[in-house]
Amino acid sequence: MRESDLSTDGEHLPEPDLHEKGLRPGAVGLVASVVLSVSSVAPVYALTATLGPTVGQVGLQMPAVFLAGFVPMLLVAFAYRELNRVMPDCGTSFTWTAKAFGPHVGWMCGWGLVVATIIVLSNLAGVAVSFFYLFLARVFEHPSLADLAHNKGVNVLTCIAFVAAATAIAYRGVGLTKEVQYVLVALQLVVLAMFALYAFVKAGQGRSELAIEFSWQWLDPFAVESFAAFTAGLSLSLFIYWGWDTSLTVNEETSGSAKTPGRAALLTMLVILTSYLVVAIAAQRFAGVGSTSYGLGNPETEDNVFAALADPVLGSLAILIFIAVLASSASSLQTTFLPPARTMLAMGTYRAIPARLATVHPRFASPSTATLVSGVGTAVFYSAMTLISDSVLVDTIFALGMMICFYYGLTSYACVWYFRRELTHSFRDFLFKGLFPLTGAVILTLIFAKTAVDTWDPDYGSGTSLFGVGTVFLIGFGLLLLGVVLMLLWQRRAPEYFRGQTLRHDTPSLIVED
C-alpha cells in the first residue's frame, strides 16, 4: 500500500482534480461559519412552525422526538466532516457523491440539494412576509395591517421585494452576509433564552392555567404511542435541523478549509440541539399539550405557536417574539442562498450544468450568476405556487422532507464507499468514516421510504390528490423525475462531465496496490 494522497504530517491532501473557483479564501472563520449555519437553520422560525405539528403527532414526547431527530443529523455531520477533509469543495454533496458513485448519482444529489433549498427559500420568504405585516400591525396598533399578508397580490409583491433584498446581499459576497448575520443570530438566541426563562418562571409561579409539571418521560422516544406517529414527528424534527451544512458550502472561503467547516457544523448542531430542547420543554411546561387556548395541541395555532404564546409568556415584551421570527426567517432567507448558489457554481465548473453558472464576480468574489438564478427561481416558484393554490405550496413544503433524506442519505453512503479501503486502519476510521455515516444513511433511507408510503395517501398534507394519489407524493417524486429528465437532456448536449473528463469518479484517498 502507498499513501500517495497523504501529506508528510499524515493529513489528507485535497483531490488533485478539484478546481479553485475564484471564491475569496479565508473570508470566514470558525465563529462566522457557525453563525452562518445557525442562521440557515433559523431556530425561531423552525420552532414556531413545528412545535404545534409535532405535539399533534406525538403529544408530550415532543422533546424526545426533537432529540431523536438530532441523532441522524449528527451521524450525517460526521460524514460531511470526513469528506470535507479530503475534498474541501463548495459543491459538497454533488462533488462528493460524484467522486464516490459516479456522475449521474452526483448530478441527482446536487439537483436534490438545489431543489430543496429553492423550496425552503420560498417558504422562508412567505413567513417573512406574514410576520412583517404582523409586526407592522403591532407597532401601529392597527390589526387590519396583518390582513395584507392574505392579499395574494400584496403578498407576492412583498415576497419578491424580500427575495430581491436577500439576493442583493448574497450577491455582494459572504463577507457582507456574515456581518448582517452576527446581529440577526444574536437577536434570535437572546429572545429564545428570554422566552424559555419567562416560561419556566411563570409556570413555576402558577401564572399559567395550562401549565403542567415536568417529567423525564418527555425525553423518552419509546413512549410514543405508534411507530407511524414517531416517524411523522421525526420527519418534522429533521426539518428543524436542516441547514447546519451551510458551513460546508462556504468551505472554499473558510480559513482552514479542511477542518474548520466540519468543526463548525458539529458546533452548530450542539447549539441548535440545546436551544430546541430548552425551548421545547419550557413551552410544554408552560402551555401543556391541550387543544384549547394557547395549548400546544390547539390545531388553530399549530402553524404559529409563538404568536399564540407571545402575550401569555412575555406580556409587554411580546413584540420581541414577532421581531425574532421576522429576523429568523429573513436572516435564513439570506444565508440559505449560499448552498444552492455554491452547488450550482461547482456543477458549472465541472460542466455538469451550463458553464455560465460558474461565473464569479471579479469584485465581490461571489457566484454571481448562480446567486441571481437562485433568487429568480425562488421568486418565480413562490409566486406561481401562491397564485395557483395555497394548498399546493403547503404540500410542496411537506415534500421537502423527502428531498432532505434523499441528498443527506446519498452523501452519507458516499462517505462509507469513498473511504471503504480505510475502514480497518483504525477504530476512529471505522466509527467516523464507516459505522456512524452508514447508520445515519440507513435511518434517512427508512424515513424516506416510510414518508413515500405515507404521502401516497391523499389525506397527507393538505388532503388534495390527483387520480387518487396524494399531492405531496406527486410533488416529491415529480421533482426527482424532473431532475432525471434534465440530467439526460444535458448529458446529450454536453457529455464531458458524464464521461468523467471534468471530475473523476472513484478516487479513494488511499490507493491500494497489488
C-alpha positions as CSV (number, residue, x, y, z in Angstrom):
1,M,0.0,0.0,0.0
2,R,1.2,3.5,-0.7
3,E,-0.4,6.6,0.9
4,S,0.1,8.8,-2.1
5,D,-2.6,11.2,-1.1
6,L,-1.2,11.9,2.4
7,S,1.0,14.8,3.3
8,T,4.2,14.4,5.3
9,D,2.3,15.1,8.6
10,G,-0.3,12.5,7.8
11,E,-3.1,14.8,6.7
12,H,-5.0,14.1,3.6
13,L,-4.3,16.3,0.6
14,P,-7.2,17.6,-1.5
15,E,-8.2,15.6,-4.6
16,P,-6.0,16.7,-7.5
17,D,-8.8,17.2,-10.0
18,L,-10.8,19.6,-7.8
19,H,-10.7,23.2,-9.0
20,E,-10.5,26.5,-7.3
21,K,-13.4,28.6,-8.4
22,G,-12.4,32.2,-7.7
23,L,-14.1,32.5,-4.3
24,R,-12.3,34.5,-1.6
25,P,-10.3,32.2,0.7
26,G,-10.1,33.0,4.4
27,A,-13.2,35.2,4.4
28,V,-14.9,33.1,7.0
29,G,-13.6,31.9,10.4
30,L,-14.9,29.4,12.8
31,V,-17.3,31.8,14.6
32,A,-18.6,33.2,11.4
33,S,-19.1,29.7,10.0
34,V,-21.2,28.7,13.0
35,V,-23.2,31.9,12.8
36,L,-24.0,31.3,9.1
37,S,-25.1,27.7,9.8
38,V,-27.3,28.7,12.8
39,S,-28.8,31.4,10.6
40,S,-29.7,28.9,7.9
41,V,-31.3,26.6,10.4
42,A,-33.5,29.6,11.5
43,P,-34.2,28.3,15.1
44,V,-37.0,30.7,16.0
45,Y,-38.8,30.2,12.7
46,A,-38.3,26.4,12.8
47,L,-39.7,26.2,16.3
48,T,-42.8,28.3,15.8
49,A,-43.6,26.2,12.7
50,T,-43.0,22.8,14.2
51,L,-43.8,22.8,17.9
52,G,-47.5,22.5,17.3
53,P,-47.5,19.9,14.5
54,T,-45.0,17.8,16.4
55,V,-47.2,17.8,19.5
56,G,-50.1,16.9,17.3
57,Q,-48.2,13.8,16.3
58,V,-46.5,12.7,19.5
59,G,-48.0,14.7,22.3
60,L,-45.8,15.0,25.4
61,Q,-43.0,13.2,23.6
62,M,-42.3,16.3,21.5
63,P,-38.9,17.0,23.2
64,A,-38.0,13.3,22.8
65,V,-38.7,13.4,19.1
66,F,-36.6,16.6,18.8
67,L,-33.8,14.7,20.5
68,A,-34.3,11.6,18.3
69,G,-34.1,13.8,15.1
70,F,-30.8,15.1,16.2
71,V,-29.2,11.6,16.0
72,P,-29.3,11.0,12.2
73,M,-28.3,14.7,11.6
74,L,-25.3,14.2,13.9
75,L,-24.3,11.0,12.1
76,V,-24.6,12.7,8.7
77,A,-22.5,15.6,10.1
78,F,-19.6,13.2,10.7
79,A,-19.8,12.0,7.1
80,Y,-19.7,15.7,5.9
81,R,-16.7,16.4,8.2
82,E,-14.7,13.4,6.9
83,L,-15.4,14.1,3.2
84,N,-14.6,17.7,3.6
85,R,-11.2,16.9,5.0
86,V,-10.1,15.3,1.7
87,M,-12.4,17.3,-0.6
88,P,-13.0,20.9,0.6
89,D,-15.1,21.7,-2.4
90,C,-18.1,24.1,-2.3
91,G,-20.1,21.5,-4.3
92,T,-20.2,19.4,-1.2
93,S,-22.9,16.7,-1.7
94,F,-22.7,17.0,-5.5
95,T,-18.9,16.7,-5.7
96,W,-18.6,14.0,-3.0
97,T,-21.3,11.7,-4.4
98,A,-19.9,12.1,-7.9
99,K,-16.5,11.1,-6.7
100,A,-17.9,8.1,-4.9
101,F,-20.7,6.8,-7.1
102,G,-20.2,8.5,-10.5
103,P,-21.5,11.5,-12.4
104,H,-25.2,10.5,-12.6
105,V,-25.6,10.0,-8.9
106,G,-23.7,13.1,-8.2
107,W,-25.8,15.1,-10.6
108,M,-29.0,13.9,-8.9
109,C,-27.7,14.6,-5.4
110,G,-26.8,18.2,-6.5
111,W,-30.3,18.5,-8.0
112,G,-31.9,17.4,-4.8
113,L,-30.0,20.0,-2.8
114,V,-30.8,22.8,-5.1
115,V,-34.5,22.0,-5.3
116,A,-34.8,21.5,-1.6
117,T,-33.2,24.9,-0.9
118,I,-35.4,26.7,-3.5
119,I,-38.5,25.2,-1.8
120,V,-37.4,26.3,1.6
121,L,-36.3,29.7,0.3
122,S,-39.9,30.2,-0.9
123,N,-41.3,29.2,2.4
124,L,-39.0,31.4,4.3
125,A,-39.9,34.4,2.1
126,G,-43.6,33.6,2.7
127,V,-43.1,33.5,6.5
128,A,-41.1,36.7,6.4
129,V,-44.0,38.4,4.6
130,S,-46.6,37.2,7.1
131,F,-44.6,38.3,10.2
132,F,-43.7,41.6,8.5
133,Y,-47.3,42.6,8.4
134,L,-48.0,41.1,11.9
135,F,-45.1,43.3,13.1
136,L,-46.5,46.4,11.5
137,A,-49.9,45.7,12.9
138,R,-48.4,45.5,16.4
139,V,-46.3,48.6,16.0
140,F,-49.0,50.8,14.6
141,E,-51.8,49.2,16.7
142,H,-53.8,48.6,13.5
143,P,-54.8,44.9,13.3
144,S,-56.1,45.2,9.8
145,L,-52.5,45.6,8.6
146,A,-51.9,41.9,9.4
147,D,-54.6,41.0,6.8
148,L,-52.4,42.4,4.0
149,A,-50.4,39.2,4.2
150,H,-53.5,37.3,3.0
151,N,-53.9,39.5,-0.1
152,K,-52.2,37.4,-2.8
153,G,-51.1,40.4,-4.9
154,V,-49.6,42.3,-1.9
155,N,-48.2,39.0,-0.6
156,V,-46.4,38.2,-3.8
157,L,-45.0,41.7,-4.4
158,T,-43.7,41.9,-0.8
159,C,-42.2,38.4,-1.1
160,I,-40.4,39.5,-4.3
161,A,-39.0,42.5,-2.5
162,F,-37.7,40.3,0.3
163,V,-36.1,37.9,-2.1
164,A,-34.6,40.7,-4.1
165,A,-33.0,42.2,-0.9
166,A,-31.7,38.8,0.2
167,T,-30.3,38.1,-3.3
168,A,-28.6,41.5,-3.4
169,I,-26.8,40.9,-0.1
170,A,-25.8,37.3,-1.1
171,Y,-24.6,38.7,-4.5
172,R,-22.1,41.0,-2.7
173,G,-20.3,38.1,-1.2
174,V,-20.1,36.1,2.0
175,G,-18.3,39.0,3.8
176,L,-21.4,41.2,3.9
177,T,-23.6,38.2,4.6
178,K,-21.7,37.3,7.8
179,E,-21.7,40.8,9.1
180,V,-25.5,41.0,8.8
181,Q,-25.9,37.6,10.4
182,Y,-24.0,38.4,13.6
183,V,-26.8,40.7,14.7
184,L,-29.7,38.7,13.5
185,V,-28.5,35.4,15.0
186,A,-27.6,37.0,18.3
187,L,-31.2,38.5,18.4
188,Q,-32.7,35.1,17.8
189,L,-30.8,33.3,20.6
190,V,-31.4,36.1,23.1
191,V,-35.1,36.1,22.5
192,L,-35.3,32.3,22.7
193,A,-33.4,32.4,26.0
194,M,-35.8,35.1,27.3
195,F,-38.8,33.1,26.2
196,A,-37.6,30.0,27.9
197,L,-36.8,31.8,31.2
198,Y,-40.1,33.6,31.3
199,A,-42.0,30.4,30.6
200,F,-40.2,28.4,33.3
201,V,-40.7,31.2,35.9
202,K,-44.3,31.8,35.2
203,A,-45.1,28.1,35.1
204,G,-43.4,27.6,38.4
205,Q,-45.3,30.6,39.9
206,G,-48.6,29.1,38.8
207,R,-49.3,32.1,36.4
208,S,-50.5,29.8,33.6
209,E,-53.7,27.8,33.9
210,L,-52.4,25.3,31.3
211,A,-49.0,24.7,33.0
212,I,-48.0,21.0,33.6
213,E,-45.2,19.5,35.7
214,F,-42.0,18.4,34.0
215,S,-41.4,14.7,33.6
216,W,-38.3,12.9,32.4
217,Q,-40.6,10.7,30.3
218,W,-40.9,13.7,27.9
219,L,-37.4,12.7,26.8
220,D,-38.3,9.0,26.1
221,P,-38.9,8.4,22.4
222,F,-40.1,4.8,23.2
223,A,-43.1,6.3,24.9
224,V,-44.6,7.5,21.6
225,E,-47.9,5.6,21.0
226,S,-47.2,4.3,17.5
227,F,-44.4,4.0,15.0
228,A,-46.4,5.9,12.4
229,A,-46.7,8.9,14.8
230,F,-43.0,8.6,15.7
231,T,-42.0,8.7,12.0
232,A,-44.2,11.6,11.3
233,G,-42.8,13.5,14.2
234,L,-39.2,12.5,13.2
235,S,-39.8,13.9,9.7
236,L,-40.7,17.3,11.3
237,S,-37.7,17.2,13.6
238,L,-35.3,16.6,10.6
239,F,-36.6,19.7,9.0
240,I,-35.8,21.9,12.0
241,Y,-32.2,20.8,12.0
242,W,-31.7,21.2,8.2
243,G,-29.3,24.0,7.3
244,W,-26.4,23.0,9.6
245,D,-24.3,22.1,6.5
246,T,-24.1,25.7,5.3
247,S,-20.7,25.9,6.9
248,L,-19.5,23.2,4.5
249,T,-20.8,25.0,1.4
250,V,-18.5,28.0,2.2
251,N,-15.5,25.7,2.8
252,E,-13.5,27.3,0.0
253,E,-14.0,30.7,1.6
254,T,-13.2,29.4,5.2
255,S,-9.8,29.7,6.8
256,G,-8.6,26.1,7.5
257,S,-10.9,24.8,4.8
258,A,-10.2,21.1,5.5
259,K,-11.1,21.2,9.2
260,T,-12.9,24.4,10.2
261,P,-16.2,23.7,8.3
262,G,-16.6,20.3,9.9
263,R,-16.0,21.7,13.4
264,A,-18.4,24.5,12.7
265,A,-21.1,22.0,11.6
266,L,-20.8,20.0,14.8
267,L,-20.8,23.1,17.0
268,T,-23.9,24.3,15.1
269,M,-25.6,21.0,15.9
270,L,-24.9,21.4,19.6
271,V,-26.1,25.0,19.8
272,I,-29.3,24.1,17.9
273,L,-30.0,21.0,20.0
274,T,-29.6,22.9,23.2
275,S,-31.8,25.7,22.1
276,Y,-34.5,23.4,20.9
277,L,-34.6,21.2,24.0
278,V,-34.7,24.1,26.4
279,V,-37.4,26.0,24.5
280,A,-39.5,22.8,23.8
281,I,-39.5,21.8,27.4
282,A,-40.2,25.4,28.6
283,A,-43.1,25.8,26.1
284,Q,-44.6,22.4,27.1
285,R,-44.2,23.2,30.8
286,F,-46.0,26.5,30.4
287,A,-48.7,25.7,27.9
288,G,-49.2,21.9,28.1
289,V,-50.4,19.9,25.1
290,G,-54.1,20.7,25.3
291,S,-56.2,21.6,22.2
292,T,-57.7,24.8,23.7
293,S,-56.5,28.4,24.2
294,Y,-52.7,28.6,23.8
295,G,-52.1,24.9,24.4
296,L,-49.5,23.4,22.1
297,G,-52.0,20.9,20.7
298,N,-54.5,23.6,19.5
299,P,-54.9,22.9,15.8
300,E,-55.9,26.6,15.2
301,T,-52.5,27.8,16.4
302,E,-50.2,24.9,15.5
303,D,-48.7,26.7,12.5
304,N,-47.6,29.7,14.5
305,V,-47.1,28.7,18.2
306,F,-45.1,31.7,19.2
307,A,-47.8,34.1,18.0
308,A,-50.2,32.4,20.4
309,L,-47.7,32.2,23.3
310,A,-46.1,35.7,22.9
311,D,-48.6,37.6,25.1
312,P,-49.1,34.9,27.8
313,V,-45.3,34.3,28.2
314,L,-43.7,37.7,27.6
315,G,-46.5,40.1,28.3
316,S,-45.5,43.6,27.4
317,L,-42.3,42.3,25.7
318,A,-44.4,40.1,23.3
319,I,-43.4,42.1,20.3
320,L,-39.9,40.7,20.7
321,I,-41.2,37.3,19.5
322,F,-42.6,38.9,16.3
323,I,-39.3,40.7,15.7
324,A,-37.3,37.5,16.4
325,V,-39.4,35.4,14.0
326,L,-39.2,38.0,11.3
327,A,-35.4,38.3,11.9
328,S,-35.1,34.5,11.8
329,S,-37.0,34.0,8.5
330,A,-35.3,37.0,6.9
331,S,-31.8,36.0,8.0
332,S,-32.3,32.4,7.0
333,L,-33.6,33.6,3.6
334,Q,-30.3,35.4,3.1
335,T,-27.9,32.6,4.2
336,T,-29.9,29.8,2.5
337,F,-28.9,31.4,-0.8
338,L,-25.3,30.2,-0.1
339,P,-25.8,26.4,-0.6
340,P,-27.7,26.4,-3.9
341,A,-25.5,29.1,-5.4
342,R,-22.3,27.4,-4.5
343,T,-23.6,24.0,-5.6
344,M,-24.5,25.4,-9.0
345,L,-21.1,27.1,-9.1
346,A,-19.4,23.8,-8.6
347,M,-21.7,22.0,-11.1
348,G,-21.0,24.7,-13.6
349,T,-17.2,24.5,-13.0
350,Y,-17.3,20.8,-13.7
351,R,-19.6,21.2,-16.7
352,A,-22.5,19.3,-15.1
353,I,-24.7,22.3,-16.0
354,P,-24.1,25.3,-18.2
355,A,-20.7,26.9,-17.6
356,R,-22.3,30.3,-17.3
357,L,-23.3,29.3,-13.8
358,A,-19.7,29.1,-12.8
359,T,-19.2,32.8,-13.1
360,V,-17.7,34.5,-10.1
361,H,-18.0,38.3,-9.6
362,P,-14.5,39.8,-10.0
363,R,-15.0,42.3,-7.1
364,F,-17.3,40.5,-4.7
365,A,-15.8,37.0,-5.3
366,S,-19.3,35.5,-5.1
367,P,-21.1,33.1,-7.5
368,S,-22.9,36.0,-9.1
369,T,-24.9,34.2,-11.9
370,A,-25.8,31.3,-9.7
371,T,-27.0,33.6,-6.9
372,L,-29.2,35.5,-9.4
373,V,-30.6,32.3,-10.7
374,S,-31.4,31.1,-7.2
375,G,-33.2,34.4,-6.5
376,V,-35.2,34.4,-9.7
377,G,-36.1,30.7,-9.2
378,T,-37.3,31.4,-5.7
379,A,-39.4,34.4,-6.7
380,V,-41.0,32.6,-9.6
381,F,-41.6,29.4,-7.7
382,Y,-43.3,31.2,-4.8
383,S,-45.3,33.4,-7.0
384,A,-46.6,30.6,-9.1
385,M,-47.5,28.3,-6.2
386,T,-49.2,31.1,-4.3
387,L,-51.3,32.2,-7.3
388,I,-52.2,28.6,-8.2
389,S,-53.2,27.3,-4.8
390,D,-52.2,27.8,-1.2
391,S,-52.6,24.0,-0.7
392,V,-50.0,23.3,-3.4
393,L,-47.5,25.5,-1.7
394,V,-48.2,23.7,1.6
395,D,-47.8,20.3,0.0
396,T,-44.5,21.4,-1.6
397,I,-43.2,22.1,1.9
398,F,-44.2,18.7,3.1
399,A,-42.4,17.2,0.1
400,L,-39.2,18.9,1.4
401,G,-38.6,16.1,3.9
402,M,-38.1,13.6,1.1
403,M,-35.5,15.8,-0.6
404,I,-33.6,16.2,2.7
405,C,-33.5,12.5,3.3
406,F,-32.5,11.9,-0.4
407,Y,-29.4,14.0,-0.6
408,Y,-28.2,13.7,3.0
409,G,-28.6,9.9,2.7
410,L,-26.7,9.7,-0.5
411,T,-23.9,11.8,0.9
412,S,-23.6,9.5,3.9
413,Y,-23.5,6.4,1.7
414,A,-20.8,8.2,-0.4
415,C,-18.7,8.7,2.7
416,V,-18.7,4.9,3.5
417,W,-18.0,3.9,-0.1
418,Y,-15.3,6.5,-0.7
419,F,-13.3,5.5,2.4
420,R,-14.1,1.8,2.1
421,R,-10.4,0.9,2.0
422,E,-9.6,2.8,5.2
423,L,-12.3,1.5,7.5
424,T,-10.0,-1.2,9.1
425,H,-7.0,1.1,9.6
426,S,-8.1,2.4,13.0
427,F,-11.1,2.3,15.3
428,R,-11.6,6.0,14.6
429,D,-11.8,5.4,10.9
430,F,-14.3,2.6,11.4
431,L,-16.5,4.8,13.5
432,F,-16.4,8.2,11.8
433,K,-15.9,7.0,8.2
434,G,-18.0,3.8,8.3
435,L,-20.4,3.0,11.2
436,F,-21.7,6.5,12.0
437,P,-22.3,7.6,8.4
438,L,-23.8,4.3,7.4
439,T,-26.2,4.3,10.4
440,G,-27.3,7.8,9.6
441,A,-27.8,6.9,5.9
442,V,-29.9,3.8,6.8
443,I,-32.1,5.9,9.2
444,L,-32.7,8.5,6.5
445,T,-33.4,5.8,3.9
446,L,-36.0,4.3,6.2
447,I,-37.6,7.7,6.8
448,F,-37.6,8.4,3.1
449,A,-39.3,5.0,2.3
450,K,-41.9,5.4,5.1
451,T,-42.7,9.0,4.0
452,A,-43.1,7.9,0.4
453,V,-45.6,5.3,1.5
454,D,-47.5,7.7,3.8
455,T,-47.6,10.5,1.3
456,W,-49.3,8.2,-1.3
457,D,-52.4,8.7,0.9
458,P,-54.4,11.7,-0.3
459,D,-55.1,12.7,3.3
460,Y,-51.4,13.5,3.8
461,G,-50.6,17.3,3.9
462,S,-53.4,19.5,2.6
463,G,-55.6,16.5,1.7
464,T,-55.5,17.1,-2.0
465,S,-54.9,14.4,-4.6
466,L,-54.7,13.6,-8.3
467,F,-56.0,10.2,-9.6
468,G,-56.2,9.0,-6.0
469,V,-52.5,9.7,-5.3
470,G,-51.6,12.3,-2.6
471,T,-50.2,15.6,-3.9
472,V,-47.3,15.5,-1.6
473,F,-46.1,12.2,-3.1
474,L,-46.6,13.5,-6.7
475,I,-44.6,16.7,-5.9
476,G,-41.8,14.9,-4.2
477,F,-41.2,12.3,-6.8
478,G,-42.2,14.6,-9.6
479,L,-39.4,16.9,-8.8
480,L,-36.9,14.0,-8.7
481,L,-38.2,12.7,-12.0
482,L,-37.8,16.2,-13.5
483,G,-34.2,16.1,-12.4
484,V,-33.7,12.8,-14.2
485,V,-35.1,14.3,-17.4
486,L,-33.0,17.5,-17.2
487,M,-29.9,15.4,-16.4
488,L,-30.4,13.2,-19.5
489,L,-31.0,16.2,-21.7
490,W,-27.8,17.9,-20.5
491,Q,-25.9,14.7,-21.0
492,R,-26.8,14.7,-24.7
493,R,-25.8,18.3,-25.1
494,A,-22.6,18.3,-23.0
495,P,-21.3,14.8,-22.2
496,E,-17.8,15.7,-20.9
497,Y,-18.8,15.6,-17.2
498,F,-20.7,12.3,-17.6
499,R,-17.6,10.8,-19.2
500,G,-15.5,11.7,-16.2
501,Q,-13.5,14.2,-18.2
502,T,-14.1,17.1,-15.8
503,L,-14.5,15.3,-12.4
504,R,-13.0,11.9,-12.0
505,H,-15.1,9.1,-10.4
506,D,-14.0,6.8,-7.5
507,T,-10.6,8.2,-6.5
508,P,-10.2,6.9,-2.9
509,S,-7.8,8.8,-0.7
510,L,-5.7,5.8,0.0
511,I,-4.7,3.8,-3.2
512,V,-4.1,0.1,-2.7
513,E,-1.5,-1.6,-4.9
514,D,-1.4,-5.3,-5.5
